[in-house]
Amino acid sequence: PFPPCGPKRVCQEYLPSVIHVDTNNCGRRGPHEGVNGGACRMPPAARRVVVDTLPALRDVAGALQKSVHIAVDIEALQAADGGGMGHASLVQLRAADQRALLMGAAGDVFIVDALALGHEAVGTCLKAPLEAAQSVKMLYDFRQDYRVLRQQFGIVLPKTATLDVQLMLTAKLWKAYGMAHRHSLEDALKRQLDLTMPDAVKARMRGGEELWAARPLTDEGAAYAASGVEHVDALWRSLRAHYQHGRALSGYAYAQAEAHYEAGGGGSPVADPASVGKAAAVVDKEWLHDVVGAPGRCPTCCEEGHPPELCRFNKRPADKPAAKAAAVAQKEPVRSPEKPVLKCTFCGGTGHTEAHCYKKKT
């Protein structure tokens, strides 16, 4: 979507000091005629480009060379042993140069078809921009992507310029509530941006369907693949206050991933304890102490490890089951037994007996 038009708009996404001047002054979205003349000077929305030819791939590599931030994600076939990611099918990239950052623009999304182009060609063209230290590579839980890029494409992400956005969220929650857990992308989007990812593609993947082997790539599949880097970019902007913490934690995680890759002789995901099992869900607390500092606590109970909405002291008693509540609602109210109606045998009136009839007394 296009940003809203107005006389001036302060960028709240990248550089708060940058002011966007607009001549439209009308508050509408999208390209349109401005009331003061001229067209909106705000940058257009991001494009999604499927790259499946070598000339297009070389153009993408040239665009990445000019970028200062590159969001990276990978979609792969299912591994034969069920352990992690298998043969890479797509490499998704989102680039932003310095001008785009200043203007708050969304960089174009490139969906590189690794099956159509071949891993060797993709690795040769993307090696220079992805290994360059002058641009920050942003990923969400980069451990598997690091292994796939290095093992299948021969690309080694630079240690000093690799940012795991997932660790930025962990740093925020550690500082606030003492939570050291890694959160899934779905949880992060819901917590940070109040967004819900579409479940259709995810459900098919969990059901065992091999979506990323089919060609041509469907519109639904392309949209889902592009959403990965789009969401990573949006999350990074929402967590920019913890950027330095994320960079430092990413350095620790990078060293661990590199050590496990070299020890595993090719980076087998099973050889990496941080990639499987319960260890994947928790960040080393020593890292968090060194980088972020002392953990925060729940403001309700003053204990570590949970936010106030999950605190046991804030939980209300569970409501009755729906079936029982419905039965209670439909049940007729209990009435007291009706008293016998008093009837006077002298005057025929009700409410009294003959002994107390006023007509008889008179």
Disulfide bonds with the S-S distance in Angstrom:
none
